[in-house]
């Protein structure tokens, strides 16, 4: 299930967002005025996505 949070949580609840992305290995989608604005994910999850993307590209 996607994790959606307001972008203000990045400032006010950074530790909670950090814990969420590391424990679930899933991205957190941040919204601004109710619309998608950015995505936060752990470095490990990002590197895995990059690796998978490179493999798919080579195929």
C-alpha positions as CSV (number, residue, x, y, z in Angstrom):
1,X,0.0,0.0,0.0
2,X,1.5,3.4,-1.0
3,X,2.5,5.7,1.8
4,X,1.2,9.3,1.1
5,X,2.1,12.2,3.4
6,X,2.0,15.9,3.1
7,X,5.3,17.5,2.2
8,X,5.3,19.4,5.5
9,X,5.9,16.0,7.2
10,X,9.3,16.0,5.7
11,X,10.2,18.9,8.0
12,X,8.0,18.0,11.0
13,X,8.4,14.2,11.0
14,X,11.6,13.4,9.2
15,X,12.6,10.6,11.6
16,X,9.2,8.8,11.1
17,X,9.5,9.1,7.3
18,X,13.1,7.8,7.4
19,X,12.1,4.9,9.6
20,X,9.2,4.1,7.2
21,X,11.3,4.0,4.0
22,X,13.9,1.8,5.7
23,X,11.6,-0.6,7.3
24,X,9.2,-1.1,4.4
25,X,11.8,-0.6,1.6
26,X,8.9,1.2,-0.2
27,X,8.8,4.9,-1.2
28,X,6.8,7.6,0.6
29,X,4.9,9.9,-1.8
30,X,4.8,13.5,-0.6
31,X,1.9,15.7,-1.5
32,X,1.7,19.5,-1.7
33,X,-1.8,21.0,-1.6
34,X,-3.3,17.6,-2.2
35,X,-1.2,16.8,-5.4
36,X,1.8,14.6,-5.8
37,X,5.0,16.6,-5.4
38,X,8.0,14.3,-4.7
39,X,9.0,10.8,-3.7
40,X,11.4,9.8,-0.8
41,X,13.0,6.4,-0.7
42,X,15.9,4.8,1.1
43,X,19.3,4.7,-0.7
44,X,19.2,0.9,-0.7
45,X,15.8,0.8,-2.4
46,X,17.0,3.5,-4.9
47,X,20.1,1.5,-5.8
48,X,18.0,-1.7,-6.3
49,X,15.6,0.2,-8.6
50,X,18.6,1.5,-10.6
51,X,20.1,-2.0,-10.9
52,X,16.8,-3.5,-12.0
53,X,16.4,-0.7,-14.6
54,X,19.9,-1.4,-16.0
55,X,19.1,-5.1,-16.3
56,X,15.8,-4.5,-18.1
57,X,17.5,-2.0,-20.4
58,X,20.1,-4.6,-21.4
59,X,17.5,-7.1,-22.2
